[in-house]
Structures are given as structure tokens and as C-alpha cells.
Amino acid sequence: MKKTQSHRDLKVWQEAMNLVVIIYELTEKFPSNEAFGLTSQLRRAAVSIPSNIAEGAGRRGGKEFARFLYIALGSLSEVETQIEIAVRLQYLKDIEEINKTVYFIRSMLSNLIKSLK
């Protein structure tokens, strides 16, 4: 990332922010008894992705940035797992689009990490 760039300029951050909106919209339809369970967990994991990208981008040096990108990758895997749980509980059905978004973000994060090494 160029020194004059902000995390807001990163396509991966923008896509992660879009994922947060999607997750919030999807979880609105979850049963109310999941408010403090899967809904909360899924939302926190989703919010963690762009938050860690932003925090890492604000740090000095590529090595530290990469560490936060790895944390974002972990949160992305959490989201993916929790989406699968929601499907198995029959809270969600068609997840093809969200899976594409998750895959796209994972690919961008992995490529950004590689570019920092």
C-alpha cells in the first residue's frame, strides 16, 4: 500500500465492508432466540474482517500489516463456518452469492499478504 493511501482505498477493505452489510441483512431474518448466539457471533466475525484490514493498514511496515491480514483471514473462515451452521440449522438456504463473496475476499487477502512478503 502506498504511504498516501488509506485502508479505504483497498478493494479488499471495500469488499469486506460490503460483506458486513450482507451479513447484517441475512441475520435480520434469523430467529429472535439466536440474537445472542449465532446472530451476534456472525456479525462480530464479519465486522472483524474490515476492522483488522484497517488496523493493519494503519500500522508501520508490511510485516505487521500482514499479521492483521492473517487475523482477517481467520475471521473470514469463522464467517464461512457460521454461514454453514446457519444452513444446517435451516436459517439460510441459497448461499451461492455469499460464498462467492467470501472466496473473492479470501483471494484478495491472500494476494495482498503475498505482495507484502
N, C-alpha and C positions, 0 to 999 in steps of 0.2 A: 504494500500500500504506500502510495506517495505521501510524503510528510504533510502536504496541504490537504489531503483527502480526509474526509470524516468517515466514520463507520456507516453513515447514512448513504454514502456513495457506493458502498459494496453491494453488489447484486445479491449475494448470499444473505446479507442482513435484511434486504428488502423482501426477499422470498420468505425468510424466517418470520418476518413481521406479518406477511400475508397468511402464513400457516397459523399463527396465533389467532387471527380473526376467524379462520375456518374452524379451528378447534373450539373457540368460544361459541360459534354458531351451532356446531354439531352438539356440543354438550348441553345447550339450552333445552334440547329435546330428551335428555336423559331423565330417568325417573327422579323425583324430588328426594327420595331416600338415598340417592347417590351424591347429594350436594357436598357432603364432607368426605366422600370416598373417591370413587373413580373420577367424578367431575373435577374435583379440586386437584387431584393428583395429575390429571391430564393437562389441565390448564397451567399448573405450576411448571411442569416439564416443558410445555410449549413456550412459555414466557422465558424460560431459562436459555433457550437457544439464541434468540437475538440479543438477549442481555449479555451472555458470555462473549458473543462476537463483538459487541460494542465495548465491553470492558477490556477484552484483549487488544482491540484496535487502539484503545487509549493508552496502552502500556508502551514502554520503551523496548524496542527490539523484537525481532522476529521470533526468537525462541520462546519468549513469554507470550506473544500473540498466539503462537502455535499451541501452547499449553491450554489456553482458553478455548481455542477451536476444538481441541480434543474433548474438552468438557461439553461443548455444544454438541459434538457428535454423540456423546453419551446420552445427553438429554433427548436428542433426536431418536436414539434407539429406545429410550423409555417411552416416548410418544408412540412409536411404532408398535411396541408391545402392548401398550394400553389401548390402542385402537383395536388390536387383535382381541384383547379381552372384551372390549365393548361389542365386537362382532359375535363372539362366542356367547355373550350374555343376551344377544339379540337386541342391543340398543342401537346398533348400526347395521346396515345391510350393504349398500353399494359404497365401497371404499376405494374403487379404482383410481379416482382423481386424487384423493388424499395420498394414496400410495405413490402415485407419480410425483406429487409434490415432495414427499419425503425422500424419494430416490434422487430427485433433482437437487435438493438441498444437500444430501449426503455427498453427492458427486462434487458439488461446488466446494463444500468444506474440505473434502479430501484433496482436491486440486489446489486449493489455497494453502493447505498445510504443506503439500509437496513443494509449492513455489517458495515457501519460507525456509526450506531446508537448504 
